[in-house]
């Protein structure tokens, strides 16, 4: 992939709603040339969709936490993502190496809501949990160069 395509991907990762005109200004290409490149990146599967930026505080979900889960009974099937799929406060689920099996990124409105969520996660998945609460977010979802 050439440098200009990487630049377009980086810009769109930062702002998926960026216009072709603004992409052109940022890359030194004409609007039509940027449009062609974006369509080609979509066809090659490099762009699979566009995600709107969400302000979680405006949505009333200012508390972010990372919840590490470990099975209580390691002989149970490893289907924790399926067991937790319907828990809408879970934003992301990563399978990890180490002591824990998965790390969940969750967003809730209050500490009390987090406490309730943790109880639901433990009950639904039959796991132990360890929680880290986010105090501030200097940056998030930065595009990879």
N, C-alpha and C positions, 0 to 999 in steps of 0.2 A: 504494500500500500504506500502510495506516495505521500509526501509531506502535506500537500494541500488537502487531501482527503482526511488525513489525521486531524488537521486543524478544523475542518468542517465538523467532524465527529466530536471533537472536544467542545466546540462552540455549541453544538446541539445538545450535548450532554449537560452543559451548564444552563441552557435555556432552550428547551424543545420547541418553544413557540417563536423562535427567532425568524424573522422574515428572510426571504431569499435576497432581498435588497441589502439588509444588514449583514447577512453572511458574505455577500459579494464585497461590501466595503471592508470587512474584516480580513478577507483573503486576497483582495486585489483582483477578483474575477467579476465578470459581468453577471447580472441577475440571471440571465438565461443559462450561462455556463454553470453557475452554482446549482440551478434547478436541475440541469442534466446530471451533474455529479451526485446530487442527493438522490435522484431517482435511481442512478446506477448503484449507489451504496445500499439503497433499499432492496433492489433486485438481487444483489450479492448477499443479502442477509446481514449486512453490517449494521443496518438500522432496522429494527423489528417493531418499532412503535415509538410513540412520543408520550412522555409522562408530564403531566402538569405539576408545577411546583406547588406544594401545599404548605401553608403556614399553620402548623399544628397548634400553636398558641391561640390563633384566631378561631380555630375549630374547638377550642376548649380542652385540648389535650396537651397541656404544657409539661407534664412529667414524663420523661423518657427514662427507661431502665433497660439493662441487659440482664436477662435471666438465664443462668446456666443450669441445665437439667441433667441429672444422672439417674439411671434406672435404679429402683429399689431392688428389683429382682432381675439380674442380668440375663436370666434364662428366658425372659419374655421376648416376644418378637420385637424387632426394632422398627416399630410403626408409629413412633411418636409424632412425626409431622402429620400423619393422617389423623391421629387422635386429637390433635390440636388445631386442625385446619379451620374449624368453625369458630375459633376464638378470635373475634374481630380485632381485639386490642393488640394482637401479635402482628407486627409489621413485617418482620423478617425472621427466618429460621435458617440457621447455618449448622451443618454437621461439622464437628470439629474433632481434632486429635487432642488427646490429653485426658485429664481426669473426667471431664464432662463429656456427654454424648452430643449435646446440641447447645447452641446459644441462641436465645430469642431476643429480638429487639421489640420492646413493647412501648406503647404510648397510652397514658391514662390521664384523667383530669386531676386526681387528688391522691395523696398517700393512702387514704382509706380505700380508694378504687384499686390501687396497686395491691394492697393487702387482700382484697377480695379476689382479684385476678390470680394472685399466686396460689390461693387456696383452690381455685378452679383448675389451674394448670396441674397442680399436684394430684388432685383427685382424678382428672380426666386421663392423665398419662401414667399415673402410679410412679412418680419420680420424686427425688429430692431436688431442691432448688437452692441456688445461691444467687443473690441479686445485687447488682451494682446500679445505683441511681446516678443519673447524669446531672451534674450541677450546672454546666453551661456547655455550649457547642460553638467553639471558635470557628469551625467550618465543618461541612458535611457534604457528601456526594460530590467531591471535587473530581473533575475530569482527569483521567490518567493521560499523561503526555507521552 
